[in-house]
């Protein structure tokens, strides 16, 4: 028998966290939210150690949606990257990386780029070794100081 997962709404998550803070058990909370078992409640509570996570917000230096719209408009009318960057008050390299990161001049869309940036900003990130798969010297090969002498007194 295949069952689909029923996700908690933001309002249910807020109620769940409030009930947890008031000392109710996971089983009592799941009954109050009309859930069959307590695993969904435990998954949400354990994920942040029982503490309400801070609301997500963008870094001040990150491109805003309005800036991405300007980039998209600039690409559409054929402006050079330097001119788009100057209009935004950003470095040309920032605009260039933004365009390249999101498919290039031919396929850049502000809405998609903004959504992907928000997803990439999620924490925690996977560690580099987990992304590589196994340690085979890849870290050493990619190190910036490969072949240079250490400046530490120990090395």
N, C-alpha and C positions, 0 to 999 in steps of 0.2 A: 504494500500500500504506500503510495507516494503522497506525502503531505507537503504543502508549501509553507514556508516560514511566514508568519504574520509579524511585520515590523511594528515597533512602537512608534507612535506619533510623538512629536516634540512635547505636546501637552501631557501625554502619558509618561514620558521620560521625566518631566518636571515633577509630576505627582509621585512617581516611583522614587525619585531622589529625596523628595520631601518626607515620604513615609519611611524611607531608610534612615534618614537623619533623626526621625522621631523614635527610632528603635524597633520598628516592626521587622519581623522576620521575612525572608524571601518568599516563603510559602504564603504568608498572610498577604503580602503585597501582590503576589500573582493571583490569589483568589479575589482580591479587591479589584484588580484590573481585568478580571474574567479570563485568565489564562489557564490552560490545562496543567502546566507544570512550572516549576520555579527556575528552570535553566535560563530562560530569556532574561529574567530579572537579575539573576546572578551574573550573567554575561555583561550586562550594562554596569552593574555595581563594581564588579571585579576589574573591569577594563580601566577604571580610573581610581582604583583603590578606595572606593566609597566616597570620594570627593567629587563635587560638581566641577566638571572641567571649565576652564576659562573660555569665554566666547572667542571664536576665531576672528581675527582681524588682520588686515594686510599691514605689511611693513611700510613705513613712511616713504622709503626709497623705491618701493615697487611701482610699476606702471599701473595707473588707474584705468578703468574701463573707458573713460572719456579720451584718454591719451591713445589707447589702442584704436578707438574709433577714428581719431585724427590720422593715425598711421595708415589705417585702411583707406581712408579718403584720399590721402596723399598718394598711395600706391595706385588707386583707381584713376587719378588724373595724370599719373606718370611723373610725379615729382621725384627728384633724386633724394636719397636718404639724408644727405647733409641738410637739405632744405626742410625736410620733415622734422629732423632733429632740432634744427634751429627754431622752428615754430613752436616746438614743445618745450624748449629750454633744456633739452637732454643732450647727452653726448651722441654723436653719430654711431658709435660702437654699440650703444644700448639699443638703438632702433634697429641696427643691422642684426644684432643677435636675436632680438624679438622676432623679426621677420623670418630669419633662418630657422629658429627654434619651432616655428609654427607653419612650416611647409614652403616658405619662399614667397616671392612676390606674386606668383601665379595663383596660389591657393590661400593666401592669408585672409582670415576673417576675424574681426575683432571679438565677436561673441565667443567663438570657439577658442581663441587664444586666451581670453580672460578665464574661461571655464577650466582650461588645461593648466593655467598658472595657479589657480586656486587648488586644483587637485595635486599639483607638484609640491605645493607648500605644506601638505599634510605631514605631520610628525607622528610617530617617530619614523625616521628613514631607515632603510636596511643598511647594515654596515657594508663597507666596501668588500670585505672578504667574502661575505655571503653572496654578493652579486657576482664575484669572480667564480665562485664555486669551490675552489680548493687553493691552498697556498702552494704555488709552484715557483715562487720567486717573482710573480707578477707585480707584487707590491714594490719590491726592490727595483725592478726594471722601470716602473713608472714614477719612481721617486724623483723629485726635483734635484736632490743633492747627490744623485748617483755619480760616483766617481770623484766626488769632492771630499776633502778632508773634513773631519768633524772639528768644530770650534770649541767643543766642550773640553774641560780639563781632563776628563776621564778618557777621552778617546782620541 
